[in-house]
Amino acid sequence: MTHLEDELVQTGRMVAERVRPCPVCKKPVIFRENPHRPFCSRRCKLLDLSAWLTGEYFGLTEQEMQALEGDTTRQGD
């Protein structure tokens, strides 16, 4: 199952459930009554938050980041 796939599975209650992979660990996640959705656990939810806060998801190179920081300091002068 890839991160974009969406599939239905049968649970023990014989009800079709929406299942998607966790964005962090790719473990299948049943959405219904999952307090951490779209993540499988609190741990994966916090790992994703940490990645956003530390800039891991920001798509700039080190040189581009330095150029942006330089532009910011010049605006304050």
Gaussian input, Z-matrix of N, CA and C with variables (Angstrom, degrees):
# hf/3-21g

backbone

0 1
 N
 C     1     B1
 C     2     B2     1     A1
 N     3     B3     2     A2     1     D1
 C     4     B4     3     A3     2     D2
 C     5     B5     4     A4     3     D3
 N     6     B6     5     A5     4     D4
 C     7     B7     6     A6     5     D5
 C     8     B8     7     A7     6     D6
 N     9     B9     8     A8     7     D7
 C    10    B10     9     A9     8     D8
 C    11    B11    10    A10     9     D9
 N    12    B12    11    A11    10    D10
 C    13    B13    12    A12    11    D11
 C    14    B14    13    A13    12    D12
 N    15    B15    14    A14    13    D13
 C    16    B16    15    A15    14    D14
 C    17    B17    16    A16    15    D15
 N    18    B18    17    A17    16    D16
 C    19    B19    18    A18    17    D17
 C    20    B20    19    A19    18    D18
 N    21    B21    20    A20    19    D19
 C    22    B22    21    A21    20    D20
 C    23    B23    22    A22    21    D21
 N    24    B24    23    A23    22    D22
 C    25    B25    24    A24    23    D23
 C    26    B26    25    A25    24    D24
 N    27    B27    26    A26    25    D25
 C    28    B28    27    A27    26    D26
 C    29    B29    28    A28    27    D27
 N    30    B30    29    A29    28    D28
 C    31    B31    30    A30    29    D29
 C    32    B32    31    A31    30    D30
 N    33    B33    32    A32    31    D31
 C    34    B34    33    A33    32    D32
 C    35    B35    34    A34    33    D33
 N    36    B36    35    A35    34    D34
 C    37    B37    36    A36    35    D35
 C    38    B38    37    A37    36    D36
 N    39    B39    38    A38    37    D37
 C    40    B40    39    A39    38    D38
 C    41    B41    40    A40    39    D39
 N    42    B42    41    A41    40    D40
 C    43    B43    42    A42    41    D41
 C    44    B44    43    A43    42    D42
 N    45    B45    44    A44    43    D43
 C    46    B46    45    A45    44    D44
 C    47    B47    46    A46    45    D45
 N    48    B48    47    A47    46    D46
 C    49    B49    48    A48    47    D47
 C    50    B50    49    A49    48    D48
 N    51    B51    50    A50    49    D49
 C    52    B52    51    A51    50    D50
 C    53    B53    52    A52    51    D51
 N    54    B54    53    A53    52    D52
 C    55    B55    54    A54    53    D53
 C    56    B56    55    A55    54    D54
 N    57    B57    56    A56    55    D55
 C    58    B58    57    A57    56    D56
 C    59    B59    58    A58    57    D57
 N    60    B60    59    A59    58    D58
 C    61    B61    60    A60    59    D59
 C    62    B62    61    A61    60    D60
 N    63    B63    62    A62    61    D61
 C    64    B64    63    A63    62    D62
 C    65    B65    64    A64    63    D63
 N    66    B66    65    A65    64    D64
 C    67    B67    66    A66    65    D65
 C    68    B68    67    A67    66    D66
 N    69    B69    68    A68    67    D67
 C    70    B70    69    A69    68    D68
 C    71    B71    70    A70    69    D69
 N    72    B72    71    A71    70    D70
 C    73    B73    72    A72    71    D71
 C    74    B74    73    A73    72    D72
 N    75    B75    74    A74    73    D73
 C    76    B76    75    A75    74    D74
 C    77    B77    76    A76    75    D75
 N    78    B78    77    A77    76    D76
 C    79    B79    78    A78    77    D77
 C    80    B80    79    A79    78    D78
 N    81    B81    80    A80    79    D79
 C    82    B82    81    A81    80    D80
 C    83    B83    82    A82    81    D81
 N    84    B84    83    A83    82    D82
 C    85    B85    84    A84    83    D83
 C    86    B86    85    A85    84    D84
 N    87    B87    86    A86    85    D85
 C    88    B88    87    A87    86    D86
 C    89    B89    88    A88    87    D87
 N    90    B90    89    A89    88    D88
 C    91    B91    90    A90    89    D89
 C    92    B92    91    A91    90    D90
 N    93    B93    92    A92    91    D91
 C    94    B94    93    A93    92    D92
 C    95    B95    94    A94    93    D93
 N    96    B96    95    A95    94    D94
 C    97    B97    96    A96    95    D95
 C    98    B98    97    A97    96    D96
 N    99    B99    98    A98    97    D97
 C   100   B100    99    A99    98    D98
 C   101   B101   100   A100    99    D99
 N   102   B102   101   A101   100   D100
 C   103   B103   102   A102   101   D101
 C   104   B104   103   A103   102   D102
 N   105   B105   104   A104   103   D103
 C   106   B106   105   A105   104   D104
 C   107   B107   106   A106   105   D105
 N   108   B108   107   A107   106   D106
 C   109   B109   108   A108   107   D107
 C   110   B110   109   A109   108   D108
 N   111   B111   110   A110   109   D109
 C   112   B112   111   A111   110   D110
 C   113   B113   112   A112   111   D111
 N   114   B114   113   A113   112   D112
 C   115   B115   114   A114   113   D113
 C   116   B116   115   A115   114   D114
 N   117   B117   116   A116   115   D115
 C   118   B118   117   A117   116   D116
 C   119   B119   118   A118   117   D117
 N   120   B120   119   A119   118   D118
 C   121   B121   120   A120   119   D119
 C   122   B122   121   A121   120   D120
 N   123   B123   122   A122   121   D121
 C   124   B124   123   A123   122   D122
 C   125   B125   124   A124   123   D123
 N   126   B126   125   A125   124   D124
 C   127   B127   126   A126   125   D125
 C   128   B128   127   A127   126   D126
 N   129   B129   128   A128   127   D127
 C   130   B130   129   A129   128   D128
 C   131   B131   130   A130   129   D129
 N   132   B132   131   A131   130   D130
 C   133   B133   132   A132   131   D131
 C   134   B134   133   A133   132   D132
 N   135   B135   134   A134   133   D133
 C   136   B136   135   A135   134   D134
 C   137   B137   136   A136   135   D135
 N   138   B138   137   A137   136   D136
 C   139   B139   138   A138   137   D137
 C   140   B140   139   A139   138   D138
 N   141   B141   140   A140   139   D139
 C   142   B142   141   A141   140   D140
 C   143   B143   142   A142   141   D141
 N   144   B144   143   A143   142   D142
 C   145   B145   144   A144   143   D143
 C   146   B146   145   A145   144   D144
 N   147   B147   146   A146   145   D145
 C   148   B148   147   A147   146   D146
 C   149   B149   148   A148   147   D147
 N   150   B150   149   A149   148   D148
 C   151   B151   150   A150   149   D149
 C   152   B152   151   A151   150   D150
 N   153   B153   152   A152   151   D151
 C   154   B154   153   A153   152   D152
 C   155   B155   154   A154   153   D153
 N   156   B156   155   A155   154   D154
 C   157   B157   156   A156   155   D155
 C   158   B158   157   A157   156   D156
 N   159   B159   158   A158   157   D157
 C   160   B160   159   A159   158   D158
 C   161   B161   160   A160   159   D159
 N   162   B162   161   A161   160   D160
 C   163   B163   162   A162   161   D161
 C   164   B164   163   A163   162   D162
 N   165   B165   164   A164   163   D163
 C   166   B166   165   A165   164   D164
 C   167   B167   166   A166   165   D165
 N   168   B168   167   A167   166   D166
 C   169   B169   168   A168   167   D167
 C   170   B170   169   A169   168   D168
 N   171   B171   170   A170   169   D169
 C   172   B172   171   A171   170   D170
 C   173   B173   172   A172   171   D171
 N   174   B174   173   A173   172   D172
 C   175   B175   174   A174   173   D173
 C   176   B176   175   A175   174   D174
 N   177   B177   176   A176   175   D175
 C   178   B178   177   A177   176   D176
 C   179   B179   178   A178   177   D177
 N   180   B180   179   A179   178   D178
 C   181   B181   180   A180   179   D179
 C   182   B182   181   A181   180   D180
 N   183   B183   182   A182   181   D181
 C   184   B184   183   A183   182   D182
 C   185   B185   184   A184   183   D183
 N   186   B186   185   A185   184   D184
 C   187   B187   186   A186   185   D185
 C   188   B188   187   A187   186   D186
 N   189   B189   188   A188   187   D187
 C   190   B190   189   A189   188   D188
 C   191   B191   190   A190   189   D189
 N   192   B192   191   A191   190   D190
 C   193   B193   192   A192   191   D191
 C   194   B194   193   A193   192   D192
 N   195   B195   194   A194   193   D193
 C   196   B196   195   A195   194   D194
 C   197   B197   196   A196   195   D195
 N   198   B198   197   A197   196   D196
 C   199   B199   198   A198   197   D197
 C   200   B200   199   A199   198   D198
 N   201   B201   200   A200   199   D199
 C   202   B202   201   A201   200   D200
 C   203   B203   202   A202   201   D201
 N   204   B204   203   A203   202   D202
 C   205   B205   204   A204   203   D203
 C   206   B206   205   A205   204   D204
 N   207   B207   206   A206   205   D205
 C   208   B208   207   A207   206   D206
 C   209   B209   208   A208   207   D207
 N   210   B210   209   A209   208   D208
 C   211   B211   210   A210   209   D209
 C   212   B212   211   A211   210   D210
 N   213   B213   212   A212   211   D211
 C   214   B214   213   A213   212   D212
 C   215   B215   214   A214   213   D213
 N   216   B216   215   A215   214   D214
 C   217   B217   216   A216   215   D215
 C   218   B218   217   A217   216   D216
 N   219   B219   218   A218   217   D217
 C   220   B220   219   A219   218   D218
 C   221   B221   220   A220   219   D219
 N   222   B222   221   A221   220   D220
 C   223   B223   222   A222   221   D221
 C   224   B224   223   A223   222   D222
 N   225   B225   224   A224   223   D223
 C   226   B226   225   A225   224   D224
 C   227   B227   226   A226   225   D225
 N   228   B228   227   A227   226   D226
 C   229   B229   228   A228   227   D227
 C   230   B230   229   A229   228   D228

   B1=1.4536
   B2=1.5333
   B3=1.3228
   B4=1.4579
   B5=1.5197
   B6=1.3134
   B7=1.4670
   B8=1.5210
   B9=1.3187
   B10=1.4580
   B11=1.5282
   B12=1.3150
   B13=1.4612
   B14=1.5101
   B15=1.2854
   B16=1.4447
   B17=1.5210
   B18=1.3143
   B19=1.4478
   B20=1.5158
   B21=1.2911
   B22=1.4569
   B23=1.5157
   B24=1.3134
   B25=1.4607
   B26=1.5207
   B27=1.2978
   B28=1.4499
   B29=1.5345
   B30=1.3040
   B31=1.4504
   B32=1.5190
   B33=1.3161
   B34=1.4522
   B35=1.5165
   B36=1.3268
   B37=1.4658
   B38=1.5232
   B39=1.3235
   B40=1.4604
   B41=1.5275
   B42=1.2995
   B43=1.4621
   B44=1.5229
   B45=1.3142
   B46=1.4611
   B47=1.5203
   B48=1.3173
   B49=1.4611
   B50=1.5249
   B51=1.3105
   B52=1.4585
   B53=1.5288
   B54=1.3205
   B55=1.4633
   B56=1.5177
   B57=1.3161
   B58=1.4638
   B59=1.5163
   B60=1.3092
   B61=1.4646
   B62=1.5283
   B63=1.3087
   B64=1.4638
   B65=1.5274
   B66=1.3275
   B67=1.4612
   B68=1.5299
   B69=1.3210
   B70=1.4622
   B71=1.5254
   B72=1.3333
   B73=1.4723
   B74=1.5264
   B75=1.3285
   B76=1.4630
   B77=1.5253
   B78=1.3233
   B79=1.4616
   B80=1.5274
   B81=1.3455
   B82=1.4678
   B83=1.5314
   B84=1.3289
   B85=1.4611
   B86=1.5191
   B87=1.3289
   B88=1.4546
   B89=1.5263
   B90=1.3314
   B91=1.4574
   B92=1.5202
   B93=1.3073
   B94=1.4639
   B95=1.5355
   B96=1.2987
   B97=1.4645
   B98=1.5313
   B99=1.3330
   B100=1.4594
   B101=1.5241
   B102=1.3344
   B103=1.4641
   B104=1.5272
   B105=1.3306
   B106=1.4633
   B107=1.5249
   B108=1.3500
   B109=1.4614
   B110=1.5157
   B111=1.2771
   B112=1.4538
   B113=1.5185
   B114=1.3229
   B115=1.4616
   B116=1.5239
   B117=1.3305
   B118=1.4666
   B119=1.5259
   B120=1.3165
   B121=1.4649
   B122=1.5314
   B123=1.2994
   B124=1.4737
   B125=1.5287
   B126=1.3230
   B127=1.4627
   B128=1.5349
   B129=1.3341
   B130=1.4676
   B131=1.5252
   B132=1.3163
   B133=1.4631
   B134=1.5337
   B135=1.3258
   B136=1.4641
   B137=1.5273
   B138=1.3363
   B139=1.4666
   B140=1.5255
   B141=1.3211
   B142=1.4532
   B143=1.5345
   B144=1.3149
   B145=1.4654
   B146=1.5283
   B147=1.3081
   B148=1.4595
   B149=1.5274
   B150=1.3324
   B151=1.4651
   B152=1.5256
   B153=1.3321
   B154=1.4639
   B155=1.5230
   B156=1.3204
   B157=1.4696
   B158=1.5229
   B159=1.3259
   B160=1.4678
   B161=1.5222
   B162=1.3413
   B163=1.4534
   B164=1.5079
   B165=1.3233
   B166=1.4557
   B167=1.5186
   B168=1.3082
   B169=1.4516
   B170=1.5236
   B171=1.3015
   B172=1.4556
   B173=1.5170
   B174=1.3219
   B175=1.4525
   B176=1.5147
   B177=1.3182
   B178=1.4572
   B179=1.5239
   B180=1.3355
   B181=1.4593
   B182=1.5312
   B183=1.3108
   B184=1.4707
   B185=1.5334
   B186=1.3353
   B187=1.4676
   B188=1.5264
   B189=1.3213
   B190=1.4593
   B191=1.5213
   B192=1.3272
   B193=1.4678
   B194=1.5256
   B195=1.3321
   B196=1.4600
   B197=1.5256
   B198=1.3282
   B199=1.4619
   B200=1.5266
   B201=1.3426
   B202=1.4692
   B203=1.5176
   B204=1.3164
   B205=1.4814
   B206=1.5216
   B207=1.3312
   B208=1.4609
   B209=1.5145
   B210=1.3378
   B211=1.4616
   B212=1.5206
   B213=1.3191
   B214=1.4543
   B215=1.5199
   B216=1.3432
   B217=1.4729
   B218=1.5214
   B219=1.3461
   B220=1.4625
   B221=1.5285
   B222=1.3390
   B223=1.4562
   B224=1.5299
   B225=1.3257
   B226=1.4564
   B227=1.5065
   B228=1.3356
   B229=1.4666
   B230=1.5048
   A1=108.35
   A2=116.60
   A3=120.98
   A4=109.82
   A5=117.13
   A6=120.37
   A7=112.96
   A8=118.98
   A9=120.37
   A10=113.10
   A11=115.90
   A12=118.14
   A13=111.62
   A14=114.20
   A15=121.66
   A16=105.59
   A17=118.10
   A18=118.87
   A19=110.90
   A20=114.81
   A21=121.29
   A22=108.59
   A23=116.57
   A24=121.12
   A25=108.53
   A26=116.37
   A27=121.39
   A28=108.52
   A29=116.23
   A30=120.77
   A31=109.05
   A32=117.72
   A33=122.58
   A34=112.96
   A35=118.06
   A36=122.43
   A37=110.90
   A38=117.46
   A39=123.18
   A40=111.59
   A41=116.40
   A42=122.64
   A43=107.00
   A44=116.88
   A45=119.85
   A46=108.61
   A47=116.58
   A48=122.45
   A49=109.26
   A50=116.64
   A51=121.55
   A52=108.04
   A53=115.41
   A54=121.46
   A55=108.57
   A56=115.25
   A57=122.41
   A58=108.27
   A59=117.36
   A60=119.53
   A61=111.11
   A62=116.05
   A63=121.74
   A64=107.89
   A65=119.27
   A66=121.14
   A67=113.90
   A68=117.23
   A69=120.32
   A70=111.84
   A71=117.15
   A72=120.32
   A73=113.88
   A74=117.10
   A75=124.63
   A76=114.25
   A77=118.21
   A78=121.96
   A79=108.86
   A80=119.30
   A81=120.42
   A82=111.29
   A83=115.80
   A84=121.77
   A85=109.15
   A86=117.19
   A87=122.04
   A88=106.80
   A89=116.91
   A90=120.91
   A91=114.55
   A92=117.94
   A93=120.75
   A94=110.98
   A95=115.78
   A96=123.37
   A97=113.44
   A98=117.21
   A99=121.38
   A100=107.83
   A101=118.65
   A102=120.40
   A103=113.79
   A104=117.63
   A105=121.00
   A106=112.99
   A107=117.62
   A108=119.10
   A109=111.54
   A110=119.85
   A111=128.13
   A112=114.12
   A113=117.22
   A114=121.03
   A115=110.55
   A116=116.15
   A117=119.77
   A118=111.82
   A119=117.47
   A120=120.09
   A121=110.12
   A122=114.56
   A123=121.02
   A124=109.41
   A125=116.48
   A126=121.76
   A127=110.66
   A128=117.21
   A129=120.35
   A130=111.17
   A131=116.61
   A132=120.91
   A133=110.10
   A134=117.04
   A135=121.02
   A136=112.19
   A137=117.35
   A138=120.04
   A139=110.63
   A140=116.78
   A141=121.30
   A142=110.63
   A143=116.80
   A144=120.82
   A145=110.14
   A146=116.65
   A147=121.06
   A148=111.13
   A149=116.80
   A150=120.12
   A151=110.72
   A152=117.18
   A153=120.35
   A154=110.77
   A155=116.83
   A156=120.39
   A157=112.66
   A158=117.55
   A159=120.40
   A160=112.83
   A161=116.95
   A162=120.54
   A163=115.37
   A164=118.87
   A165=120.67
   A166=112.28
   A167=118.60
   A168=121.94
   A169=112.03
   A170=116.75
   A171=120.57
   A172=107.93
   A173=118.82
   A174=122.51
   A175=116.67
   A176=120.18
   A177=121.06
   A178=111.23
   A179=115.32
   A180=120.64
   A181=109.01
   A182=116.06
   A183=120.89
   A184=110.64
   A185=117.16
   A186=120.92
   A187=111.05
   A188=117.58
   A189=120.69
   A190=111.11
   A191=116.50
   A192=120.58
   A193=110.32
   A194=116.92
   A195=120.76
   A196=110.99
   A197=117.13
   A198=120.76
   A199=110.46
   A200=116.92
   A201=120.10
   A202=111.56
   A203=116.30
   A204=119.31
   A205=110.17
   A206=117.50
   A207=121.48
   A208=111.57
   A209=117.04
   A210=121.38
   A211=110.73
   A212=117.76
   A213=122.56
   A214=110.97
   A215=116.24
   A216=118.98
   A217=110.74
   A218=118.66
   A219=121.20
   A220=112.06
   A221=116.45
   A222=119.94
   A223=110.85
   A224=117.78
   A225=121.26
   A226=113.46
   A227=118.30
   A228=120.72
   A229=113.14
   D1=124.63
   D2=178.16
   D3=-86.95
   D4=170.11
   D5=-177.32
   D6=-67.77
   D7=-16.32
   D8=-179.81
   D9=-99.31
   D10=-10.44
   D11=-178.29
   D12=-72.91
   D13=150.52
   D14=178.76
   D15=-132.82
   D16=123.52
   D17=-178.35
   D18=-136.60
   D19=161.18
   D20=176.73
   D21=-107.36
   D22=137.46
   D23=177.66
   D24=-129.02
   D25=159.48
   D26=177.04
   D27=-92.81
   D28=128.99
   D29=177.24
   D30=-97.22
   D31=178.66
   D32=178.53
   D33=-60.43
   D34=-24.00
   D35=179.90
   D36=-86.29
   D37=3.87
   D38=180.00
   D39=60.35
   D40=36.13
   D41=177.66
   D42=-118.00
   D43=132.91
   D44=177.22
   D45=-68.10
   D46=131.25
   D47=-178.60
   D48=-120.43
   D49=146.16
   D50=175.51
   D51=-79.58
   D52=128.41
   D53=-178.49
   D54=-126.74
   D55=134.19
   D56=175.16
   D57=-136.96
   D58=155.99
   D59=177.06
   D60=-74.87
   D61=145.39
   D62=174.28
   D63=-62.69
   D64=133.25
   D65=-179.45
   D66=-62.45
   D67=-21.11
   D68=-177.09
   D69=-94.74
   D70=-57.15
   D71=-173.33
   D72=-103.84
   D73=-7.04
   D74=178.10
   D75=70.74
   D76=9.64
   D77=175.69
   D78=-68.13
   D79=138.76
   D80=178.40
   D81=-60.68
   D82=136.02
   D83=-177.75
   D84=-124.20
   D85=125.31
   D86=172.77
   D87=-85.71
   D88=122.01
   D89=-173.80
   D90=-70.16
   D91=-38.66
   D92=-174.09
   D93=-58.60
   D94=128.53
   D95=176.54
   D96=58.24
   D97=26.83
   D98=177.05
   D99=-100.28
   D100=110.53
   D101=-176.74
   D102=-69.64
   D103=-13.31
   D104=-176.53
   D105=-105.69
   D106=3.88
   D107=-174.71
   D108=-56.01
   D109=141.81
   D110=10.82
   D111=-85.38
   D112=7.11
   D113=-179.13
   D114=-90.22
   D115=161.27
   D116=-178.43
   D117=-83.73
   D118=-22.41
   D119=-175.05
   D120=-155.06
   D121=169.44
   D122=176.46
   D123=-62.69
   D124=-37.62
   D125=-179.67
   D126=-58.46
   D127=-49.93
   D128=179.78
   D129=-64.73
   D130=-36.52
   D131=177.79
   D132=-61.14
   D133=-44.21
   D134=-179.73
   D135=-71.86
   D136=-34.27
   D137=176.32
   D138=-62.96
   D139=-40.59
   D140=178.55
   D141=-66.44
   D142=-44.20
   D143=177.72
   D144=-59.50
   D145=-44.30
   D146=179.06
   D147=-60.48
   D148=-41.06
   D149=179.00
   D150=-62.04
   D151=-40.40
   D152=177.80
   D153=-66.32
   D154=-43.66
   D155=-175.59
   D156=-69.84
   D157=-29.50
   D158=-179.61
   D159=-91.71
   D160=-0.36
   D161=176.34
   D162=85.58
   D163=11.41
   D164=179.77
   D165=-62.05
   D166=-29.64
   D167=-178.75
   D168=-89.89
   D169=-3.72
   D170=179.93
   D171=-80.24
   D172=125.67
   D173=-169.11
   D174=-88.84
   D175=23.91
   D176=-179.86
   D177=-97.79
   D178=151.40
   D179=175.55
   D180=-77.62
   D181=170.66
   D182=178.96
   D183=-60.41
   D184=-40.43
   D185=179.37
   D186=-65.47
   D187=-40.56
   D188=178.27
   D189=-65.51
   D190=-38.63
   D191=177.76
   D192=-62.91
   D193=-44.20
   D194=179.67
   D195=-63.86
   D196=-38.79
   D197=178.07
   D198=-63.51
   D199=-41.52
   D200=177.60
   D201=-64.80
   D202=-41.61
   D203=179.19
   D204=-64.34
   D205=-37.38
   D206=177.31
   D207=-65.20
   D208=-40.10
   D209=178.77
   D210=-64.50
   D211=-37.52
   D212=-179.08
   D213=-66.09
   D214=-41.85
   D215=-178.23
   D216=-69.40
   D217=-31.72
   D218=179.87
   D219=-71.69
   D220=-30.06
   D221=-179.39
   D222=-66.75
   D223=-29.53
   D224=-178.33
   D225=-78.03
   D226=-13.91
   D227=-178.15
   D228=-76.78

